[in-house]
């Protein structure tokens, strides 16, 4: 929810959107 990685940004985007 508040963890943003500079590398896995593409994967984070998908996970963040799914969680949001």
Secondary structure, DSSP 8 states (H G I E B T S, - for coil): -----SSTHHHHHHHHHHH-
